[in-house]
Amino acid sequence: MKAKIKNLISTNNYQRAKGKLKISFMSSNDETSIHDLYQSGALKVLIPKSKSKYAEAVLINTGGGIVGGDNLSIEVEAAKKTNTWITTQASEKVYKSSSEQSILNTKVTLEDNSTLFWCPKETILFHNSKLIRNLDFDIKSSSKLLIIENIVFGRLASGELNADCFFSDHWRIKRDEKLIFAENFLFEDKKTMYRKTNLGNYRSLLNIMYLSKDSKNFLNKMRNIISSESIFGEASHWNDFISLRALAKNPIEFKKTIEEILILFVNEKSKIPRILSI
């Protein structure tokens, strides 16, 4: 009898989450608002009241995290002359997977003279987690895009200092329909993760990208922000594009860094969405 029950459990598929979110923004009388919204499965969005000209969208994964086999898709469209913040309610947790890989697809499109800040909270990869992530951004030469992505390897507070993760990260950025940035990033296991040429003793990875005609004006300021002894990183500039990559042993080090970067672009702390201060 026990053998039959065990066999039944092993042959049944576990419940997996699927979620799809599509949201678009429009501008009217210099104010940005939602134009269209579709949400299904585990993905939802909240729209807080904003005190600035920027619309705010807070993405929510109602599943409380991502497990092996989950498949989530996010699409954001910003029409002409829109100003938008996109963030998340909480850090995205990617849990242990016995075999299946989880998939997270994101596509962001900006039209002429639009500004969008893509600033989700950190993604935490638990021990034995498996995540494939695809990030696609399509912008115009007259638009402005700020991307802040923070990955934490392991639950450091729980002692996962050498978490063994599978992380496949794919970035594609197009400007005026021409590919200007492409990167495939892969950690297959902890042997590759913690080599000195990769993470080494660091456990948190920060990627910040800024695409705008005025990007060169921010390069030295961004370099100064990451000049702390506890942060190892550098920023480079080419083709109206800043790419900053930094590592820290403790993700807490990046809390202040991200706040200073945001203040740099909006001029004062009060203009940053409250959700990013929690």
BAFI-3210 file (N, C-alpha, C; in Angstrom, 3 decimals, decimal comma, padded with zeros to 6 digits):
// residues 278
n [1|2|3|4|5|6|7|8|9|10|11|12|13|14|15|16|17|18|19|20|21|22|23|24|25|26|27|28|29|30|31|32|33|34|35|36|37|38|39|40|41|42|43|44|45|46|47|48|49|50|51|52|53|54|55|56|57|58|59|60|61|62|63|64|65|66|67|68|69|70|71|72|73|74|75|76|77|78|79|80|81|82|83|84|85|86|87|88|89|90|91|92|93|94|95|96|97|98|99|100|101|102|103|104|105|106|107|108|109|110|111|112|113|114|115|116|117|118|119|120|121|122|123|124|125|126|127|128|129|130|131|132|133|134|135|136|137|138|139|140|141|142|143|144|145|146|147|148|149|150|151|152|153|154|155|156|157|158|159|160|161|162|163|164|165|166|167|168|169|170|171|172|173|174|175|176|177|178|179|180|181|182|183|184|185|186|187|188|189|190|191|192|193|194|195|196|197|198|199|200|201|202|203|204|205|206|207|208|209|210|211|212|213|214|215|216|217|218|219|220|221|222|223|224|225|226|227|228|229|230|231|232|233|234|235|236|237|238|239|240|241|242|243|244|245|246|247|248|249|250|251|252|253|254|255|256|257|258|259|260|261|262|263|264|265|266|267|268|269|270|271|272|273|274|275|276|277|278]
n.u [000,826|001,890|003,897|002,402|001,208|003,477|004,402|002,319|002,486|004,996|004,604|002,728|002,231|003,593|001,887|002,141|002,946|001,527|001,756|000,679|001,236|000,245|000,724|000,016|000,859|-000,299|-000,149|-001,723|-002,568|-000,097|000,057|000,616|-001,005|-002,719|-003,309|-004,078|-004,717|-003,904|-004,124|-003,242|-003,378|-000,636|000,419|-000,023|-000,927|-000,468|-001,545|-000,381|-001,360|000,212|002,389|003,809|004,653|005,039|003,713|003,051|003,718|003,263|004,455|003,224|003,771|001,618|002,037|004,028|006,625|008,988|008,990|010,453|009,529|007,598|006,180|006,437|005,354|005,964|004,904|005,488|004,393|005,218|003,821|004,156|005,727|005,298|005,783|007,142|007,311|008,382|008,163|008,511|006,474|007,782|010,912|011,887|011,657|013,379|012,825|014,092|014,547|013,655|014,101|012,992|013,294|012,626|010,954|011,237|010,030|010,531|009,441|009,962|008,803|009,480|008,190|008,617|010,197|009,611|009,935|011,200|011,577|012,917|012,809|012,835|012,622|015,210|016,209|016,239|018,128|017,615|019,281|019,998|018,197|016,662|016,750|015,699|016,035|014,759|015,348|014,106|014,444|013,116|013,662|013,356|015,462|014,984|013,963|014,191|015,726|016,090|017,570|017,561|018,809|019,101|020,724|020,738|022,675|021,749|020,283|021,446|021,117|020,234|022,368|023,178|025,763|027,186|025,508|024,187|023,362|021,412|021,551|020,471|020,803|019,517|020,021|018,701|018,869|017,364|017,629|015,745|014,957|017,334|019,773|021,638|022,777|023,691|023,663|024,536|024,339|025,592|025,403|026,103|026,530|027,832|030,563|031,265|030,165|031,554|034,171|037,237|037,263|034,634|032,073|033,619|034,291|032,035|028,474|026,321|024,983|024,889|023,305|023,187|021,768|021,726|020,097|020,214|020,304|021,632|023,302|026,093|026,635|026,188|028,001|030,522|029,476|027,975|030,021|031,340|029,472|029,615|032,069|032,713|034,520|033,473|032,267|032,722|033,222|032,459|031,810|030,890|030,809|029,230|027,990|025,690|024,946|025,087|026,649|026,695|028,229|028,350|029,659|028,950|029,593|027,589|024,172|022,941|024,625|024,033|021,644|021,824|023,347|021,621|019,570|020,950|021,605|019,049|018,197|020,010|018,979|016,398|016,606|015,665|014,883|012,196|010,810|011,064|009,353|007,453|007,390|009,884|011,408|010,906]
n.v [-001,198|001,281|001,500|001,860|004,349|005,970|005,700|006,882|009,568|010,259|010,169|012,077|015,420|018,334|021,250|024,124|027,566|029,943|033,047|036,114|039,393|042,381|045,698|049,030|052,484|055,873|059,329|062,312|065,652|066,249|064,375|061,081|058,003|054,816|053,012|050,530|047,277|043,973|041,109|037,968|034,805|034,366|036,905|040,295|043,809|046,892|050,274|052,920|056,157|058,913|061,599|063,031|063,806|061,361|058,169|055,335|051,889|048,932|045,806|042,543|039,308|036,966|034,437|034,439|033,951|032,243|028,999|025,889|025,222|027,184|029,738|032,908|036,006|039,311|042,349|045,630|048,718|051,935|054,810|057,688|060,493|059,735|059,202|057,035|054,859|051,619|049,058|046,565|044,857|043,435|041,710|039,359|035,993|033,079|029,821|026,629|024,031|020,826|019,706|020,988|023,986|027,427|030,104|033,459|036,007|039,208|042,120|045,361|048,338|051,481|054,510|057,503|060,236|059,399|058,445|055,989|054,269|051,359|049,519|047,079|045,375|043,464|040,269|037,124|034,303|031,174|028,393|025,751|026,643|027,284|029,288|030,817|033,761|036,295|039,410|042,028|045,075|047,765|050,737|054,270|056,711|059,197|058,719|057,946|055,635|053,979|051,306|049,161|046,400|043,907|041,087|038,529|035,996|033,328|032,813|034,832|035,591|033,275|031,685|030,679|030,843|029,852|029,267|027,007|027,521|027,588|029,841|031,524|034,218|036,566|039,352|041,854|044,808|047,227|050,061|052,298|050,126|048,818|046,541|047,200|046,282|043,168|040,352|037,265|035,471|033,112|030,947|027,790|026,140|026,042|025,835|027,263|029,693|030,815|031,227|033,123|034,765|035,245|035,553|035,281|036,083|037,524|038,153|039,428|040,926|043,788|045,421|048,293|050,320|053,036|054,746|057,332|060,515|062,331|060,855|060,757|062,824|061,791|059,846|060,058|060,794|058,556|056,697|057,717|057,186|054,421|054,085|053,127|051,274|048,808|047,937|046,537|047,574|049,031|051,567|052,183|054,035|054,438|055,284|056,824|055,508|054,148|051,649|050,004|047,889|046,091|044,516|043,110|041,957|041,805|042,249|044,434|046,537|047,611|048,934|051,656|052,522|052,190|053,945|056,413|056,527|056,736|059,190|060,807|060,903|061,907|064,080|064,661|062,976|062,736|062,349|059,759|056,669|055,549|052,839|051,891|052,655|051,049]
n.w [000,000|000,875|-001,016|-003,330|-002,833|-002,686|-005,299|-006,684|-005,838|-006,848|-009,578|-010,156|-011,326|-009,884|-008,642|-010,581|-011,033|-013,237|-014,801|-016,229|-017,209|-018,633|-019,256|-020,134|-020,691|-020,992|-022,046|-021,045|-021,042|-019,858|-017,832|-016,692|-017,146|-016,717|-019,661|-020,670|-019,322|-018,521|-016,572|-015,231|-013,518|-011,297|-011,327|-010,529|-010,316|-008,588|-008,425|-007,039|-005,675|-007,064|-006,239|-007,982|-011,447|-012,471|-013,207|-011,141|-010,877|-009,166|-009,102|-008,378|-007,179|-006,473|-005,625|-003,810|-004,404|-006,577|-007,918|-009,101|-012,414|-012,632|-014,685|-015,756|-017,145|-018,160|-019,540|-020,510|-021,713|-022,695|-023,772|-025,987|-024,468|-021,834|-018,276|-016,065|-013,240|-012,470|-010,204|-007,571|-005,115|-003,145|-002,456|-004,952|-004,526|-005,294|-005,093|-003,848|-006,228|-007,309|-009,797|-012,143|-014,127|-013,509|-015,237|-016,190|-018,017|-019,368|-020,977|-022,091|-023,488|-024,866|-026,120|-028,184|-026,516|-023,945|-020,462|-018,343|-015,311|-014,381|-011,677|-009,901|-006,717|-004,999|-006,382|-004,941|-004,954|-003,845|-002,223|-004,413|-006,307|-009,528|-012,240|-015,224|-016,883|-018,946|-020,262|-022,067|-023,665|-025,442|-026,932|-027,842|-029,466|-028,397|-025,912|-022,337|-020,214|-017,193|-015,599|-012,865|-011,396|-009,025|-007,810|-005,424|-004,074|-002,461|000,844|002,922|005,591|006,680|006,651|004,193|002,645|000,577|-001,619|-003,973|-007,146|-010,198|-012,708|-015,400|-017,372|-019,617|-021,551|-023,647|-025,452|-027,401|-029,512|-031,329|-032,855|-033,379|-032,312|-029,464|-027,183|-025,887|-023,854|-022,437|-019,541|-017,353|-014,623|-013,700|-011,518|-008,129|-008,403|-010,664|-009,953|-007,715|-008,433|-008,582|-010,757|-011,182|-009,000|-006,676|-003,354|-003,069|-002,711|-003,765|-006,627|-008,622|-011,233|-013,154|-015,565|-017,781|-020,269|-022,413|-024,089|-022,523|-020,944|-020,503|-018,741|-016,258|-015,641|-014,106|-011,644|-010,947|-010,750|-008,501|-006,529|-006,194|-005,062|-002,579|-000,027|000,539|-001,725|-004,901|-008,087|-011,343|-013,829|-017,200|-020,315|-023,426|-026,639|-025,841|-023,453|-020,292|-018,433|-015,472|-013,172|-010,182|-007,195|-003,977|-000,645|001,174|000,675|001,844|001,596|-000,852|-000,576|000,216|-001,935|-004,175|-003,459|-003,522|-006,228|-007,372|-006,297|-007,571|-010,154|-009,872|-008,308|-005,666|-002,573|-001,868|-004,192|-004,898|-005,192|-002,396|-001,813|-002,474|-000,387|001,684]
ca.u [000,000|002,795|004,601|001,472|001,056|004,730|004,459|001,316|003,023|006,146|004,211|001,876|002,912|003,350|001,201|003,064|002,291|001,674|001,259|000,924|000,847|000,491|000,251|000,483|000,638|-000,510|-000,001|-002,784|-002,398|001,164|-000,082|000,708|-001,995|-002,852|-004,119|-004,645|-004,178|-004,337|-003,376|-003,792|-002,553|000,035|000,914|-000,977|-000,285|-001,119|-001,217|-000,519|-001,497|001,517|002,406|004,617|004,142|005,282|002,805|003,745|003,129|003,912|004,173|003,054|003,666|000,758|002,512|005,007|007,955|009,045|009,515|010,765|008,380|006,781|006,406|005,859|005,620|005,613|005,072|005,195|004,489|005,115|003,555|004,880|005,698|004,902|006,794|006,670|008,107|007,959|008,888|007,813|006,037|008,772|011,963|011,422|012,385|013,387|013,012|014,752|013,856|014,167|014,575|012,537|013,743|011,577|011,185|010,694|010,227|010,139|009,618|009,613|008,866|009,325|008,021|009,348|010,157|009,099|010,916|010,767|012,514|012,655|013,517|012,294|013,452|016,197|015,844|017,040|018,215|017,838|020,125|019,427|017,179|016,960|016,013|016,042|015,422|014,941|015,013|014,145|014,060|013,066|013,462|013,631|016,622|014,534|013,452|015,148|015,471|016,982|017,346|018,287|018,543|019,971|020,595|021,384|022,904|021,598|019,678|022,628|020,718|020,004|023,629|023,464|026,860|027,708|024,338|024,417|022,240|021,473|021,014|020,732|020,266|019,652|019,669|018,696|018,392|017,313|017,290|015,252|014,879|018,673|020,344|022,815|023,373|023,266|024,507|024,066|025,064|025,233|026,013|025,521|026,657|028,675|031,965|031,435|029,721|032,458|035,533|037,713|036,943|033,188|031,645|034,624|033,693|030,866|027,219|025,254|025,358|024,051|023,416|022,465|021,966|020,999|020,139|019,675|021,251|022,405|023,882|027,499|026,678|025,998|028,988|031,421|028,666|027,647|031,266|031,597|028,519|030,037|033,490|032,850|035,454|032,732|031,678|033,666|032,477|032,893|030,811|031,446|029,868|029,403|026,778|024,582|024,555|025,940|026,497|027,382|028,129|029,034|029,520|029,067|029,503|026,296|023,251|022,577|025,506|023,457|020,454|022,202|023,805|020,456|018,888|021,734|021,456|017,717|018,193|020,793|018,172|015,144|017,036|015,353|014,386|010,739|010,244|011,190|008,166|007,600|007,592|011,313|012,050|010,514]
ca.v [000,000|002,416|001,581|002,407|005,774|006,625|005,725|007,850|010,899|010,528|010,290|013,242|016,688|019,334|022,446|025,170|028,858|030,672|034,397|037,022|040,771|043,345|047,011|050,120|053,819|056,943|060,676|063,254|066,891|066,122|063,388|059,696|057,115|053,505|052,944|049,187|046,351|042,575|040,345|036,635|033,913|034,836|038,278|041,379|045,121|047,964|051,605|053,893|057,557|059,539|063,043|063,635|063,601|059,968|057,114|054,263|050,558|048,002|044,436|041,611|037,874|036,494|033,128|034,625|033,576|031,426|027,637|025,199|024,955|028,387|030,475|034,237|036,904|040,710|043,261|047,025|049,627|053,343|055,583|058,952|061,535|059,194|059,141|055,861|054,032|050,220|048,394|045,390|045,001|042,806|040,998|038,131|034,842|031,915|028,736|025,384|023,226|019,460|019,403|021,911|025,370|028,441|031,050|034,800|036,803|040,613|042,958|046,758|049,143|052,928|055,293|058,768|061,224|058,795|058,130|054,871|053,742|049,939|049,383|046,053|045,030|042,421|038,873|036,273|032,927|030,240|027,226|024,782|027,245|027,217|030,379|031,368|035,090|037,013|040,827|042,683|046,481|048,363|052,152|055,221|057,553|060,359|058,293|057,729|054,392|053,613|049,929|048,754|044,987|043,406|039,650|038,051|034,558|032,647|033,507|035,059|035,644|031,892|030,957|030,146|031,668|029,237|028,694|026,375|027,963|027,649|031,147|031,865|035,570|037,008|040,759|042,417|046,190|047,806|051,480|052,513|048,786|048,263|045,934|047,929|045,559|041,772|039,622|036,018|035,311|031,775|030,216|026,447|025,558|026,889|025,805|028,395|030,927|031,409|031,416|034,488|035,537|035,501|036,215|035,241|036,106|038,416|037,417|040,253|041,514|044,932|045,939|049,537|050,818|054,275|055,036|058,650|061,408|063,056|059,852|061,043|063,757|061,074|058,774|060,253|060,814|057,163|056,075|058,173|056,537|053,039|054,110|052,616|050,151|047,549|047,640|046,383|047,765|050,058|051,999|052,594|054,787|054,457|055,339|057,335|054,339|053,850|050,323|049,903|046,573|046,125|043,355|043,365|040,741|041,849|043,055|045,664|047,596|048,200|049,724|053,063|052,783|052,337|055,187|057,537|056,540|057,250|060,627|061,449|061,088|062,638|065,295|064,664|061,701|062,736|061,972|058,304|055,966|055,121|051,389|051,625|053,033|050,071]
ca.w [000,000|000,943|-002,290|-004,311|-002,540|-003,072|-006,754|-007,123|-005,578|-007,716|-010,982|-010,322|-011,506|-008,855|-009,119|-010,983|-011,242|-014,486|-014,644|-017,345|-016,922|-019,706|-018,831|-020,985|-020,133|-021,950|-021,502|-021,373|-020,268|-019,114|-016,764|-017,164|-016,529|-017,372|-020,878|-020,800|-018,318|-018,499|-015,567|-015,007|-012,709|-010,088|-011,461|-010,346|-010,225|-007,825|-008,932|-005,947|-006,058|-007,151|-006,006|-009,038|-012,798|-012,820|-012,773|-010,439|-010,964|-008,245|-009,537|-007,260|-007,427|-005,383|-005,179|-002,740|-004,867|-007,788|-007,722|-010,345|-013,268|-012,795|-015,927|-015,572|-018,261|-017,888|-020,673|-020,175|-022,852|-022,329|-024,976|-026,123|-023,431|-020,531|-017,213|-015,332|-012,333|-012,324|-009,131|-007,045|-003,729|-002,264|-003,181|-005,611|-003,986|-006,174|-004,138|-004,234|-007,218|-007,364|-011,154|-013,170|-014,127|-013,588|-016,333|-016,014|-019,225|-019,224|-022,164|-021,819|-024,701|-024,668|-027,336|-028,237|-025,431|-022,705|-019,430|-017,507|-014,316|-014,073|-010,397|-009,002|-005,553|-005,305|-006,600|-004,064|-005,421|-002,749|-002,486|-005,355|-007,172|-010,975|-012,876|-016,540|-016,965|-020,209|-020,150|-023,369|-023,625|-026,778|-026,672|-028,912|-029,159|-027,628|-024,607|-021,252|-019,492|-016,090|-015,160|-011,663|-011,118|-007,965|-007,573|-004,205|-004,193|-001,179|001,990|003,750|006,998|007,115|006,580|002,857|002,151|-000,639|-002,270|-005,267|-007,966|-011,650|-013,077|-016,796|-017,516|-021,000|-021,727|-024,987|-025,481|-028,743|-029,653|-032,691|-033,467|-033,596|-031,116|-028,987|-026,055|-025,760|-022,912|-021,861|-018,281|-016,877|-013,513|-013,709|-010,187|-007,277|-008,865|-011,584|-009,305|-006,739|-008,912|-008,386|-011,952|-011,182|-007,762|-005,620|-002,018|-003,075|-002,744|-004,328|-007,912|-008,986|-012,594|-013,396|-016,921|-018,083|-021,695|-022,670|-024,751|-021,500|-020,047|-020,180|-017,612|-015,000|-015,501|-012,961|-010,421|-010,629|-010,285|-007,131|-005,622|-005,913|-004,686|-001,215|000,139|000,643|-003,025|-006,002|-009,317|-012,281|-014,801|-018,487|-021,143|-024,878|-027,454|-025,007|-022,656|-019,133|-017,848|-014,183|-012,535|-008,892|-006,319|-002,539|000,159|001,849|-000,141|002,547|001,089|-002,058|-000,255|000,141|-003,301|-005,050|-003,088|-004,034|-007,689|-007,677|-005,988|-008,629|-011,354|-009,618|-007,595|-004,238|-002,068|-001,778|-005,486|-005,061|-004,659|-001,003|-001,757|-002,593|000,873|002,714]
c.u [000,868|003,518|003,705|001,305|002,295|004,824|003,490|001,832|004,124|005,744|003,291|002,717|002,579|002,618|002,230|002,294|002,569|001,078|001,609|000,398|001,223|-000,104|000,835|000,070|000,491|-000,343|-001,143|-002,659|-001,196|001,073|-000,080|-000,287|-002,036|-003,751|-004,806|-003,973|-004,785|-003,486|-004,063|-002,843|-001,927|000,475|-000,213|-000,208|-001,134|-000,656|-001,423|-000,757|-000,118|001,402|003,220|003,979|004,317|004,135|003,627|002,980|003,943|003,505|004,157|002,993|002,886|001,159|003,550|006,423|007,849|009,633|009,750|009,523|007,464|007,163|005,672|006,281|005,101|005,879|004,630|005,382|004,264|004,974|004,332|004,642|005,183|006,091|006,353|007,735|007,528|008,819|008,081|007,472|007,084|009,865|011,381|012,282|012,249|013,780|013,717|013,899|014,487|014,724|014,237|013,122|012,531|011,962|010,501|011,052|009,710|010,422|009,111|009,822|008,600|009,188|008,745|009,111|009,520|010,254|010,372|011,905|012,084|013,476|012,863|013,198|014,284|015,550|016,792|016,983|018,558|018,752|019,355|018,257|017,640|016,106|016,598|015,295|015,769|014,452|015,192|013,622|014,161|012,714|013,684|014,807|016,244|014,017|014,580|014,748|016,541|016,598|018,190|017,868|019,575|019,688|021,371|021,478|022,886|020,906|020,784|022,284|020,473|021,255|023,955|024,548|027,469|026,580|024,697|023,203|022,502|020,801|021,454|020,022|020,555|019,138|019,728|018,120|018,474|016,977|016,931|015,335|016,245|019,234|021,614|023,474|022,794|024,223|023,796|024,956|024,643|026,078|025,335|025,542|027,637|030,154|032,241|031,105|030,819|033,929|035,933|037,389|035,447|032,793|032,745|033,965|032,450|029,584|026,050|025,765|024,362|024,348|022,573|022,802|021,118|021,205|019,434|020,737|022,125|023,173|025,309|027,633|026,616|027,103|029,859|030,671|028,299|028,881|031,579|030,692|028,968|031,508|033,741|033,808|034,745|032,098|032,779|032,894|033,061|031,735|031,514|030,367|030,230|028,029|025,545|024,031|025,565|025,616|027,346|027,153|028,948|028,731|029,670|028,944|028,161|025,355|022,812|023,410|024,879|022,207|020,743|022,635|022,628|019,709|019,628|021,646|020,100|017,625|018,956|019,926|016,872|015,363|016,696|014,657|012,864|010,064|010,365|009,946|008,429|007,911|009,078|012,083|011,741|011,495]
c.v [001,258|002,615|002,208|003,910|006,537|006,751|006,760|009,271|011,242|010,748|011,483|014,492|017,622|020,525|023,539|026,452|029,383|032,053|035,240|038,397|041,647|044,676|048,077|051,460|054,832|058,288|061,557|064,463|066,807|065,199|061,990|058,823|055,789|053,619|051,597|048,268|044,974|041,842|039,011|035,816|034,611|036,297|039,297|042,697|046,055|049,297|052,613|055,300|058,208|061,045|063,778|063,370|062,162|059,084|056,021|052,958|049,617|046,584|043,495|040,179|037,285|035,113|033,230|034,268|032,724|030,063|027,000|024,872|026,144|029,098|031,810|035,153|038,305|041,535|044,658|047,873|051,059|054,171|056,901|059,876|061,027|059,185|058,087|055,253|052,619|049,604|047,185|045,598|044,474|042,181|039,723|036,971|033,663|030,712|027,513|024,602|021,850|019,135|020,505|023,316|026,298|029,469|032,374|035,629|038,218|041,355|044,358|047,565|050,608|053,610|056,639|059,644|060,689|058,502|056,998|054,437|052,316|049,600|048,340|045,854|043,797|041,056|038,009|034,829|032,005|029,106|026,218|025,348|027,183|028,256|030,725|032,690|035,755|038,446|041,488|044,110|047,056|049,836|052,971|056,102|058,782|060,001|058,101|056,479|054,168|052,214|049,669|047,325|044,470|041,917|039,287|036,529|033,920|033,502|033,717|035,062|034,248|031,036|030,342|031,000|031,120|028,526|028,171|026,667|027,749|028,949|031,477|033,178|036,095|038,439|041,127|043,837|046,699|049,294|051,738|051,228|048,186|047,740|046,680|047,238|044,154|041,060|038,360|035,686|033,983|031,333|028,854|025,796|026,418|026,851|026,965|029,719|031,607|031,406|032,882|035,374|035,829|036,219|036,287|035,156|036,997|037,610|038,225|040,978|042,612|045,360|047,202|050,002|052,060|054,610|056,357|059,492|062,163|062,122|060,177|061,966|063,056|060,061|058,940|060,263|059,393|056,418|056,472|057,468|055,118|052,966|053,632|051,423|048,802|047,122|047,577|046,530|048,860|050,379|052,440|053,270|054,668|054,605|055,762|056,263|054,149|052,443|050,258|048,510|046,583|044,860|043,789|042,044|040,649|042,745|044,347|046,838|048,315|049,038|051,213|053,436|053,049|053,628|056,408|057,649|057,141|058,752|061,399|061,773|061,850|063,874|065,346|063,370|061,615|062,308|060,479|057,629|055,415|053,639|051,051|052,007|052,051|048,909]
c.w [000,000|-000,376|-003,359|-004,110|-002,980|-004,585|-007,322|-006,966|-006,565|-009,165|-011,221|-010,517|-010,351|-009,472|-009,414|-011,274|-012,634|-014,285|-015,846|-016,991|-018,106|-019,282|-019,751|-020,377|-021,260|-021,248|-021,989|-020,462|-019,332|-017,905|-017,364|-016,410|-017,290|-018,600|-021,002|-019,785|-018,498|-017,476|-015,337|-014,154|-011,515|-010,150|-011,383|-010,262|-009,371|-008,408|-007,798|-006,496|-006,005|-006,960|-007,068|-010,395|-013,259|-012,351|-012,105|-010,607|-010,084|-008,621|-008,344|-007,790|-006,256|-004,883|-004,073|-003,142|-006,117|-007,449|-009,080|-011,141|-013,457|-014,085|-015,846|-016,717|-017,953|-019,141|-020,255|-021,425|-022,374|-023,599|-024,962|-024,925|-022,086|-019,572|-016,212|-014,430|-012,348|-011,221|-008,655|-005,571|-002,747|-003,121|-003,785|-005,155|-004,946|-005,324|-004,738|-005,221|-007,273|-008,752|-012,157|-013,003|-014,187|-014,637|-016,017|-017,248|-019,011|-020,521|-021,869|-023,095|-024,378|-026,021|-027,192|-027,006|-024,140|-021,747|-018,567|-016,594|-013,980|-012,835|-009,488|-007,790|-005,886|-005,546|-005,777|-004,578|-004,254|-003,198|-003,340|-006,180|-008,626|-011,688|-014,240|-016,658|-018,291|-020,041|-021,513|-023,237|-025,032|-026,616|-027,946|-028,492|-028,338|-026,240|-023,598|-020,468|-018,432|-015,616|-013,915|-011,328|-010,116|-007,725|-006,309|-004,286|-002,809|-000,128|003,022|005,238|007,564|006,972|005,232|002,195|000,868|-001,379|-003,654|-006,149|-009,452|-012,056|-014,496|-017,101|-018,919|-021,128|-023,204|-024,908|-026,910|-028,646|-031,107|-033,510|-033,807|-032,278|-030,705|-027,788|-025,997|-024,817|-022,450|-020,677|-017,667|-015,694|-013,472|-012,333|-009,389|-007,668|-009,805|-010,908|-008,511|-007,142|-008,714|-009,579|-012,064|-009,892|-006,712|-004,262|-001,941|-003,257|-003,302|-005,572|-008,273|-010,418|-012,713|-014,805|-017,128|-019,549|-021,958|-023,371|-023,752|-020,573|-019,610|-018,975|-016,262|-014,699|-014,256|-011,641|-009,993|-010,144|-008,851|-006,127|-005,259|-005,486|-003,260|-001,166|000,161|-000,679|-004,079|-007,303|-010,185|-013,220|-016,073|-019,318|-022,613|-025,526|-026,643|-024,061|-021,529|-018,642|-016,586|-013,619|-011,260|-008,093|-004,865|-001,794|000,880|001,036|000,532|002,033|-000,105|-001,774|-000,401|-001,274|-004,236|-004,737|-003,624|-005,547|-008,066|-007,411|-007,065|-009,839|-011,122|-008,746|-006,103|-003,822|-002,079|-003,076|-005,774|-004,503|-003,258|-000,901|-001,823|-001,342|001,989|002,745]
res [m|k|a|k|i|k|n|l|i|s|t|n|n|y|q|r|a|k|g|k|l|k|i|s|f|m|s|s|n|d|e|t|s|i|h|d|l|y|q|s|g|a|l|k|v|l|i|p|k|s|k|s|k|y|a|e|a|v|l|i|n|t|g|g|g|i|v|g|g|d|n|l|s|i|e|v|e|a|a|k|k|t|n|t|w|i|t|t|q|a|s|e|k|v|y|k|s|s|s|e|q|s|i|l|n|t|k|v|t|l|e|d|n|s|t|l|f|w|c|p|k|e|t|i|l|f|h|n|s|k|l|i|r|n|l|d|f|d|i|k|s|s|s|k|l|l|i|i|e|n|i|v|f|g|r|l|a|s|g|e|l|n|a|d|c|f|f|s|d|h|w|r|i|k|r|d|e|k|l|i|f|a|e|n|f|l|f|e|d|k|k|t|m|y|r|k|t|n|l|g|n|y|r|s|l|l|n|i|m|y|l|s|k|d|s|k|n|f|l|n|k|m|r|n|i|i|s|s|e|s|i|f|g|e|a|s|h|w|n|d|f|i|s|l|r|a|l|a|k|n|p|i|e|f|k|k|t|i|e|e|i|l|i|l|f|v|n|e|k|s|k|i|p|r|i|l|s|i]
***
